[in-house]
């Protein structure tokens, strides 16, 4: 072999080896491409037993149709509720909440928080709800007299096709002041902020997305978002707030979907499973009128339960000549209370008026939906200071 030929062969070989070394070095130095996965979150809150479609309330069968359609079109879907699923309709109250969890099972929820109304039949009844529900009921700050969690767990981690989602349940610590004492003696509701910090610290390193299912009310949820870092989304409840558009506080999105199934929350997310972070967020509310037609199997289940209470509540008692707002109904209730008892005036908690009244025939069901709590009517003698506190809601 002559020298020029040998040099050419050696040079070509070096070039080939250099290219391979450069490719190898590049593959070692470049970071891996991010794994971005889509996730749809459907959220509800404060359903209050409204499983039947009525007026502006969707009913369970139409919500189920949305969930089914969404799961058919998307691989990664999470369906959650922020508490107060029960109490507000005859079918809920007459069967102590059990039909509601039976129906929510059929919708396909993945997790839910406990709300204060889950305690309406005493905290022991929550065990029955846990046995019915095929999804976990969560509450990190509600404890029984022995200090055990009343819910299934304080939190949970779900794996949705490789997306690790942490879910924490939270309930207002004012619950003892707004639930019936009977059956709820000596239970504890810990400070939400303190407990939330502890649970976030435990879960955040383990998940790609951290969601709080909160039943503390919108204003308090905004404060929690400002004070507790590491939360991606707070799905709110308790205050019956229509949060539209979603509110961002620091790095946390706060959402809530009004109440009674009048709206359903819909979140379109992208999750970076390499960085364990939310890459994008888009959220909005779907009004009941825009939901798909009722899903047949869920509609049939609802009808089975409703038929068991029809005789007790679906009979006409009067006629309303016009529509009545909640404020107008409160004034009417207070006038009736004063007339029936001979008191100087009636006083009714405005939060206890749970529905409006439409013009037309009035049935016992309508009245039940307006005032579903079977409160006791009492008369008291009050001085001016107490009356002032009552009407101004002071201390």
C-alpha positions in Angstrom: 0.0 0.0 0.0 1.5 3.4 -0.9 1.6 6.1 1.7 -1.1 8.5 0.3 -3.6 5.7 0.1 -2.8 4.6 3.6 -3.3 8.1 4.9 -6.6 8.5 3.1 -7.9 5.3 4.7 -6.8 6.4 8.2 -8.3 9.9 7.8 -11.7 8.4 6.6 -11.7 6.0 9.6 -11.0 8.8 12.0 -13.8 10.9 10.6 -16.3 8.1 11.0 -15.2 7.4 14.5 -15.4 11.2 15.3 -18.9 11.3 14.0 -20.0 8.4 16.2 -18.2 9.9 19.3 -20.0 13.2 18.7 -23.4 11.5 18.3 -22.7 9.6 21.5 -21.7 12.7 23.4 -24.8 14.6 22.1 -27.1 11.8 23.2 -25.6 11.8 26.7 -25.7 15.6 27.1 -29.1 16.4 25.8 -32.0 16.1 28.3 -34.8 13.6 27.5 -37.8 15.0 25.7 -40.6 15.9 28.3 -43.4 13.4 28.6 -46.5 15.6 28.3 -49.8 13.8 28.9 -53.3 15.3 28.7 -55.8 15.0 31.6 -59.4 16.0 31.8 -60.9 16.7 35.2 -64.6 16.9 35.7 -65.7 18.4 39.0 -68.9 19.0 41.0 -69.8 20.2 44.5 -72.8 20.7 46.7 -75.1 18.3 44.8 -77.5 18.2 47.8 -79.4 15.2 46.5 -80.6 16.7 43.2 -80.3 13.5 41.3 -83.5 14.3 39.2 -83.4 16.8 36.4 -85.5 19.9 37.4 -85.6 23.5 36.3 -81.9 24.6 35.9 -80.5 21.5 37.6 -79.0 18.9 35.3 -79.8 15.7 37.3 -77.4 12.8 37.6 -78.3 11.2 34.3 -77.0 14.1 32.2 -73.9 14.5 34.3 -73.3 10.7 33.7 -73.7 11.3 30.0 -71.0 13.9 30.1 -68.6 11.7 32.0 -69.2 8.7 29.6 -68.8 10.9 26.5 -65.6 12.4 27.9 -64.1 9.0 28.8 -64.9 7.8 25.3 -63.0 10.7 23.7 -60.1 10.9 26.2 -57.8 8.3 27.7 -57.1 10.2 30.9 -60.1 11.4 32.9 -60.6 12.2 36.6 -64.1 12.8 38.1 -64.3 14.3 41.6 -66.7 16.0 44.0 -66.1 18.5 46.8 -68.7 17.4 49.3 -72.3 17.9 50.4 -73.6 15.2 48.0 -76.7 14.7 50.2 -79.4 16.6 52.0 -81.8 18.8 50.1 -84.3 16.6 48.4 -86.9 14.1 49.7 -85.2 11.1 48.1 -82.0 12.0 50.0 -83.5 12.8 53.3 -86.1 10.0 53.5 -83.4 7.4 52.8 -80.6 9.1 54.8 -78.4 9.9 51.8 -78.0 6.3 50.6 -79.7 6.7 47.2 -77.3 9.6 46.3 -74.1 7.6 46.7 -75.7 4.7 44.8 -76.4 7.1 41.9 -73.0 8.8 42.1 -71.4 5.3 41.8 -73.1 4.8 38.5 -71.9 8.2 37.3 -68.3 7.0 37.8 -66.7 9.3 40.4 -63.0 8.6 41.3 -63.0 10.5 44.6 -65.0 12.9 46.8 -64.6 15.0 49.9 -66.9 14.9 52.9 -69.0 18.0 53.3 -70.7 19.2 56.5 -74.1 17.8 55.3 -72.6 14.3 55.2 -72.9 14.6 59.0 -76.7 15.3 58.9 -77.6 11.8 60.1 -74.8 11.5 62.5 -71.2 10.7 61.7 -71.8 6.9 62.1 -74.0 7.1 58.9 -70.8 8.0 57.0 -69.7 4.4 57.4 -72.8 3.4 55.3 -71.8 5.9 52.7 -68.3 4.5 52.6 -69.7 1.0 52.1 -71.9 2.1 49.2 -69.4 4.3 47.4 -67.0 2.5 45.1 -64.7 5.5 45.3 -62.8 6.9 48.3 -64.4 9.5 50.5 -61.6 11.8 51.8 -61.2 14.2 54.7 -57.9 15.0 56.3 -59.2 17.0 59.2 -62.4 15.2 60.4 -61.8 12.9 63.3 -64.0 10.7 65.4 -63.9 10.8 69.2 -61.0 8.3 69.3 -59.0 10.5 66.9 -59.5 8.2 63.8 -60.3 9.5 60.4 -64.1 9.5 59.8 -63.6 9.3 56.0 -61.9 6.4 54.1 -58.6 8.3 54.3 -57.2 11.8 54.5 -55.9 11.6 51.0 -55.1 9.2 48.2 -52.9 8.8 45.1 -54.5 7.7 41.8 -52.5 6.5 38.8 -54.3 7.5 35.6 -52.3 5.9 32.8 -49.0 7.0 34.2 -50.1 10.3 35.7 -49.9 10.2 39.5 -52.6 12.4 41.0 -52.7 13.2 44.7 -56.0 14.1 46.2 -56.6 15.6 49.6 -60.0 16.0 51.3 -60.7 19.0 53.5 -63.7 20.2 55.4 -64.5 23.5 57.2 -63.6 23.6 60.9 -66.9 25.5 61.5 -68.7 22.3 60.9 -69.6 21.7 64.6 -71.5 25.0 64.6 -73.7 24.1 61.6 -74.5 20.4 62.1 -77.0 18.8 64.4 -75.4 17.8 67.7 -77.2 14.5 68.0 -75.0 11.7 66.6 -72.0 14.0 66.2 -70.9 14.3 69.9 -67.1 14.7 70.6 -66.0 14.6 66.9 -63.1 16.9 65.9 -62.5 19.2 63.0 -58.9 20.3 62.9 -57.6 23.6 61.5 -57.7 23.2 57.7 -54.5 25.2 57.0 -52.4 23.3 59.5 -53.6 19.9 58.3 -53.2 20.9 54.6 -49.6 21.9 55.1 -48.8 18.5 56.6 -50.6 16.5 53.8 -49.1 18.6 51.0 -45.6 18.1 52.4 -46.2 14.3 52.4 -47.9 14.0 49.0 -46.1 16.6 46.8 -42.9 14.6 46.3 -44.9 11.5 45.2 -47.2 13.0 42.5 -47.4 14.8 39.2 -50.5 16.7 40.1 -51.8 17.7 43.5 -55.5 18.5 43.9 -57.4 19.5 47.1 -61.1 18.6 47.3 -62.1 21.4 49.6 -65.3 21.9 51.5 -64.3 25.1 53.3 -65.9 27.8 51.0 -64.5 30.0 48.2 -63.1 32.9 50.3 -61.2 30.5 52.6 -60.0 28.5 49.6 -58.4 31.6 48.2 -56.6 32.1 51.5 -55.4 28.5 51.5 -54.1 28.9 48.0 -52.2 32.0 49.1 -50.7 30.5 52.2 -50.0 26.8 51.3 -47.5 26.2 48.5 -47.4 23.1 46.4 -51.0 22.8 45.4 -51.9 22.7 41.7 -55.7 22.9 41.9 -58.3 23.5 44.7 -61.7 22.1 43.7 -63.9 24.0 46.0 -67.3 23.7 47.7 -69.5 24.7 50.6 -70.1 28.3 49.6 -72.1 27.4 46.4 -70.0 29.8 44.4 -70.0 29.9 40.6 -66.3 30.5 40.0 -66.1 31.6 36.4 -63.4 31.9 35.1 -61.1 30.0 37.5 -59.0 32.1 39.8 -55.3 31.8 40.1 -53.5 32.5 43.4 -49.8 32.2 43.1 -49.3 28.9 41.4 -52.7 27.4 42.5 -55.9 27.4 40.5 -59.1 27.7 42.5 -62.4 26.4 41.0 -66.0 25.7 42.1 -69.1 24.7 40.1 -72.0 26.5 41.9 -74.4 23.9 43.3 -77.2 21.3 42.8 -75.8 20.3 39.4 -76.6 23.6 37.8 -73.1 23.6 36.4 -70.3 21.0 35.9 -66.7 22.0 36.1 -64.4 20.9 33.2 -60.6 21.2 33.3 -58.3 20.5 30.4 -54.8 19.9 31.6 -51.4 18.9 30.3 -49.1 17.1 32.8 -45.3 16.9 32.5 -44.6 13.6 34.2 -40.9 14.1 33.9 -41.0 17.4 35.8 -43.9 16.2 37.9 -45.8 19.4 37.2 -48.8 20.9 35.4 -47.7 22.2 32.0 -51.0 23.9 31.0 -54.4 24.6 32.4 -57.8 25.5 30.8 -60.9 25.5 32.9 -64.6 26.4 32.5 -68.1 25.6 33.6 -70.7 23.8 31.6 -74.3 24.9 32.3 -76.8 22.2 32.8 -78.6 23.2 29.6 -75.5 22.4 27.6 -75.0 18.8 28.9 -75.7 15.8 26.8 -79.1 14.0 26.9 -79.7 11.8 30.0 -77.8 8.5 30.1 -80.5 5.8 30.1 -79.2 3.4 32.8 -78.6 6.3 35.3 -82.0 7.8 34.5 -83.6 4.4 35.2 -81.8 4.1 38.6 -82.9 7.6 39.6 -86.5 6.8 38.6 -86.4 3.7 40.8 -85.5 5.7 43.9 -87.8 8.6 43.1 -90.8 6.3 42.7 -90.4 5.3 46.3 -91.0 8.9 47.5 -93.6 10.1 44.9 -96.7 9.3 47.0 -95.3 11.2 50.0 -94.4 14.4 48.1 -95.8 14.7 44.6 -99.3 16.1 45.4 -100.5 19.6 44.9 -101.0 21.9 47.9 -101.3 25.3 46.3 -100.7 27.5 43.3 -98.0 30.2 42.9 -99.3 33.1 40.9 -95.7 34.2 40.1 -92.1 33.2 40.6 -90.5 33.7 44.0 -86.8 34.3 44.7 -85.0 32.9 47.7 -85.1 36.2 49.4 -88.8 36.6 48.9 -89.4 33.1 50.2 -87.4 33.9 53.3 -89.6 36.9 54.0 -92.7 34.7 53.4 -91.4 32.0 55.7 -90.7 34.5 58.5 -94.2 36.0 58.1 -95.8 32.6 58.4 -93.6 31.7 61.4 -94.7 34.9 63.2 -98.4 34.4 62.4 -98.4 30.7 63.5 -96.6 31.4 66.8 -98.0 34.9 67.7 -94.4 36.2 67.9 -93.5 39.8 67.1 -91.5 38.7 64.1 -90.1 35.6 62.6 -86.4 34.9 61.9 -85.1 32.3 59.5 -81.6 31.5 58.5 -81.1 32.7 54.9 -78.9 29.8 54.2 -81.7 27.4 54.9 -83.8 28.6 51.9 -82.5 26.1 49.3 -84.6 26.8 46.2 -86.7 29.2 44.3 -90.4 28.7 43.5 -91.8 28.9 39.9 -95.3 30.1 39.0 -97.8 27.3 38.7 -98.9 24.3 40.8 -97.0 23.9 44.1 -96.4 20.4 45.4 -95.1 19.2 48.7 -91.9 18.3 46.9 -91.4 22.0 46.0 -91.7 23.0 49.7 -89.4 20.2 50.7 -86.8 21.4 48.2 -87.1 24.9 49.5 -86.7 23.9 53.2 -85.3 20.4 53.4 -83.9 20.3 56.9 -86.9 19.7 59.2 -85.8 22.5 61.5 -87.7 23.0 64.7 -89.9 26.1 65.2 -89.3 27.7 68.6 -90.2 31.0 70.3 -87.7 32.9 72.4 -87.7 36.2 74.3 -84.8 38.3 73.1 -83.4 41.7 74.1 -82.2 44.3 71.6 -78.6 43.2 71.7 -79.5 39.6 70.8 -81.8 40.7 68.0 -79.1 43.0 66.6 -76.6 40.1 66.6 -79.2 37.9 64.9 -79.9 40.3 62.0 -76.3 41.4 61.5 -74.7 37.9 62.1 -72.3 39.3 64.6 -70.2 37.0 66.8 
